[in-house]
Each structure stands twice: as structure tokens, then as C-alpha cells.
Amino acid sequence: MLRSIILFILLLVAPTVPAWPDVTAPAKGAAFPELTLPQPKSEAAAAYLGIDSAAKNFPLAGIKAKVLIIEAFSMYCPYCQKEAPLVNKLYELFQGLDLAGKVKIIGLGVGNSDYEIQVFREKYAIAFPLFPDKSFAIHKLLGEVRTPYFWVLRLDGQGGSRVIYSKLGGITDLPGFLKLIRQELGLK
């Protein structure tokens, strides 16, 4: 009898409990959450981002760029592994031509430790900075998205940012993606 009552109460309450948290991924046009990231392990990564290499942590908005691409990934995600060569290609493209210094890329290792992101970096020859989010703290702020997830932010140089692209999954339209970024920078 007691089991029946408990089951009945659980059935009444269950539909009111949300399956997913109320936080949603920052969408196009929205402000991106103010994040603080740990200092990169290498001075080359700090130099690439244009941040003070002596600081223990730094604000995301402190990255010296006009456009910032953020990939939420996990080393255990087969889609992230498949996407790695394309993201490496993007990084190389942004280092050349007229985009050098204007566009930066970082990766956030969802649920990944320093060791795990280092394994991912070495296995897929990732040259851009990767940051661990072992405790899922950043992941929660970003709506607990699945991976890979990409955001493109317009940094205003004053500590603020606006999302110009927000998408779950791989970058399926590379020419369109590049066109979006070039338009945001006022380039043809």
C-alpha cells in the first residue's frame, strides 16, 4: 500500500520536473556570458590570445581579437574527433591572409581535465588553445550543450561580446561560415 502511494505521488510530480535545466545556449544576437578561463600552459598560447601571461586567470573578453570562435568539445565525443581536422584548417586559414590577429579560436573541453585536453591536442595536432572544464562549471553557464557546439562572438574591445553564430554540430557550410566572419569584420 505504501509503495502504491509513493508511486502515485511520484507520477503526479514527475511531469512538473523539467528534464533539462532552464539555461539555454547563448543564441545569435545575445550577449555571451562573462567567463574567466585559466592561464594557458604555454606562453605561445597566451601570446596568441594577447593576454597577460603572468595572470592566473583571464576574462574571455580580454582576448585580443575582433571575432572569437569557441568550440565546446569533449575528447570522448566522436563527432568532435571527426571535426578536429576542419577546425585545424580554420585555424590555419585565420592565421593567413587578412584575418591574422582579427579572428581567434579556442576550445572548451567539456568535462575534460588538463590531461584529457592534452591527449586530444596531441592526437589531433590542435594548435589553438584548449581549456579544461572538468567540473562542468562553464558548461552549465552555456546551457549544458551537447558537443561539438560552436559560437562565434564579436568582441567589442570593452569587455563585452555579442553572439553572431550559435550552432550544435559540425560546421557543414565552410564557405558560408567564412563569409559570415568576413562580413562581421567588414571584409569582402
C-alpha positions as CSV (number, residue, x, y, z in Angstrom):
1,M,0.0,0.0,0.0
2,L,2.8,2.4,0.9
3,R,4.6,1.7,-2.4
4,S,1.4,2.4,-4.3
5,I,1.0,5.8,-2.5
6,I,4.7,6.7,-3.2
7,L,4.4,5.7,-6.8
8,F,1.2,7.7,-7.2
9,I,2.9,10.8,-5.7
10,L,5.9,10.4,-8.0
11,L,3.6,10.1,-11.0
12,L,1.9,13.3,-10.0
13,V,5.1,15.2,-9.5
14,A,7.1,13.8,-12.4
15,P,5.5,15.8,-15.2
16,T,6.3,19.1,-13.4
17,V,10.0,18.3,-13.1
18,P,11.9,19.7,-16.1
19,A,14.0,17.1,-18.0
20,W,16.6,19.8,-18.9
21,P,17.7,22.9,-17.0
22,D,16.2,26.3,-17.8
23,V,19.5,27.6,-19.0
24,T,19.8,27.7,-22.8
25,A,22.8,28.1,-25.0
26,P,23.6,31.7,-25.8
27,A,21.9,32.4,-29.1
28,K,22.6,34.6,-32.1
29,G,22.2,38.3,-31.1
30,A,22.6,37.6,-27.3
31,A,25.4,38.7,-25.0
32,F,27.8,35.8,-24.2
33,P,28.3,35.1,-20.5
34,E,31.3,36.7,-18.9
35,L,33.7,33.7,-18.5
36,T,37.0,33.5,-16.7
37,L,39.5,31.0,-18.0
38,P,42.7,29.6,-16.5
39,Q,46.0,30.8,-17.8
40,P,47.1,28.7,-20.8
41,K,50.0,26.3,-20.0
42,S,52.2,27.7,-22.9
43,E,53.4,31.2,-23.4
44,A,52.7,30.8,-27.1
45,A,49.0,30.3,-26.4
46,A,49.0,33.4,-24.1
47,A,50.7,35.4,-26.8
48,Y,48.2,34.1,-29.5
49,L,45.3,35.3,-27.3
50,G,47.0,38.6,-26.4
51,I,46.6,38.1,-22.7
52,D,49.0,38.8,-19.8
53,S,50.9,35.5,-19.3
54,A,51.6,36.4,-15.6
55,A,47.9,36.4,-14.6
56,K,46.5,33.2,-13.0
57,N,43.1,33.6,-14.8
58,F,41.8,35.9,-17.5
59,P,38.4,37.1,-18.7
60,L,37.2,35.8,-22.1
61,A,36.6,39.3,-23.2
62,G,40.3,40.1,-22.6
63,I,41.3,38.1,-25.6
64,K,42.7,40.4,-28.3
65,A,40.6,39.8,-31.3
66,K,37.6,41.2,-33.1
67,V,36.0,37.8,-33.6
68,L,36.3,34.8,-31.3
69,I,35.3,31.2,-32.3
70,I,34.6,28.9,-29.3
71,E,34.2,25.2,-29.7
72,A,32.7,23.2,-26.9
73,F,34.2,19.7,-27.3
74,S,34.9,16.5,-25.4
75,M,37.8,14.3,-26.1
76,Y,35.4,11.4,-25.9
77,C,33.0,12.8,-28.5
78,P,33.4,11.0,-31.8
79,Y,31.8,14.0,-33.7
80,C,34.4,16.3,-32.1
81,Q,37.2,14.0,-33.2
82,K,35.8,14.0,-36.7
83,E,35.5,17.8,-36.7
84,A,39.1,18.4,-35.4
85,P,40.8,18.4,-38.9
86,L,38.3,21.0,-40.1
87,V,38.7,23.2,-37.1
88,N,42.5,22.9,-37.6
89,K,42.0,24.0,-41.2
90,L,40.0,27.0,-40.0
91,Y,42.8,28.0,-37.5
92,E,45.3,27.8,-40.3
93,L,43.1,30.0,-42.6
94,F,42.7,32.6,-39.9
95,Q,46.5,32.8,-39.4
96,G,47.0,33.8,-43.0
97,L,45.5,36.3,-45.4
98,D,43.9,39.4,-44.0
99,L,42.4,37.7,-40.9
100,A,45.5,37.2,-38.8
101,G,45.1,38.7,-35.4
102,K,41.4,39.5,-36.0
103,V,40.0,36.0,-35.6
104,K,41.0,33.7,-32.7
105,I,39.8,30.2,-31.9
106,I,39.6,28.4,-28.5
107,G,38.3,25.1,-27.4
108,L,36.5,24.3,-24.1
109,G,36.9,20.7,-23.0
110,V,33.5,19.8,-21.5
111,G,34.1,17.5,-18.6
112,N,37.8,17.2,-19.6
113,S,40.8,17.5,-17.4
114,D,44.1,19.1,-18.3
115,Y,45.4,15.6,-19.1
116,E,42.5,14.8,-21.3
117,I,42.7,18.0,-23.4
118,Q,46.4,17.4,-23.8
119,V,45.7,13.9,-25.2
120,F,43.2,15.5,-27.6
121,R,45.6,18.2,-28.6
122,E,48.4,15.7,-29.4
123,K,46.2,13.2,-31.1
124,Y,44.6,15.8,-33.4
125,A,47.5,18.2,-33.7
126,I,45.5,21.1,-32.3
127,A,47.5,24.4,-32.4
128,F,44.9,26.7,-30.8
129,P,44.4,27.0,-27.0
130,L,42.2,24.4,-25.3
131,F,40.8,24.9,-21.8
132,P,39.6,22.2,-19.4
133,D,36.1,22.4,-17.8
134,K,36.5,19.3,-15.7
135,S,33.8,20.4,-13.2
136,F,31.3,21.3,-16.0
137,A,31.0,24.8,-14.5
138,I,31.4,26.6,-17.8
139,H,29.3,24.0,-19.5
140,K,26.4,24.8,-17.1
141,L,26.7,28.5,-17.8
142,L,26.5,27.8,-21.5
143,G,23.3,25.8,-21.4
144,E,24.8,22.3,-21.0
145,V,25.0,21.9,-24.7
146,R,25.9,18.7,-26.5
147,T,29.2,18.6,-28.3
148,P,30.6,19.8,-30.6
149,Y,28.9,23.2,-30.2
150,F,30.2,26.4,-31.9
151,W,29.8,30.0,-31.1
152,V,31.2,32.9,-33.0
153,L,31.5,36.1,-30.9
154,R,32.0,39.7,-31.9
155,L,34.3,41.2,-29.2
156,D,33.8,44.9,-28.6
157,G,37.2,45.6,-27.0
158,Q,35.4,47.0,-24.0
159,G,34.8,43.7,-22.2
160,G,31.6,42.8,-24.0
161,S,30.6,40.3,-26.6
162,R,27.7,39.5,-28.9
163,V,26.9,36.1,-30.4
164,I,26.8,36.1,-34.2
165,Y,26.7,32.4,-34.6
166,S,25.4,29.6,-32.3
167,K,25.1,26.0,-33.6
168,L,25.2,22.4,-32.4
169,G,27.2,20.1,-34.5
170,G,29.9,20.5,-37.1
171,I,30.5,23.3,-39.5
172,T,28.7,22.0,-42.5
173,D,28.9,25.1,-44.7
174,L,32.6,26.2,-44.6
175,P,32.3,28.9,-47.3
176,G,29.2,30.3,-45.6
177,F,30.9,30.2,-42.2
178,L,33.9,32.1,-43.6
179,K,31.6,34.6,-45.4
180,L,29.8,35.3,-42.1
181,I,33.1,36.1,-40.3
182,R,34.4,38.2,-43.2
183,Q,31.2,40.2,-43.2
184,E,31.4,40.7,-39.5
185,L,34.8,42.2,-39.9
186,G,33.7,44.4,-42.8
187,L,35.8,42.4,-45.3
188,K,34.7,41.1,-48.7
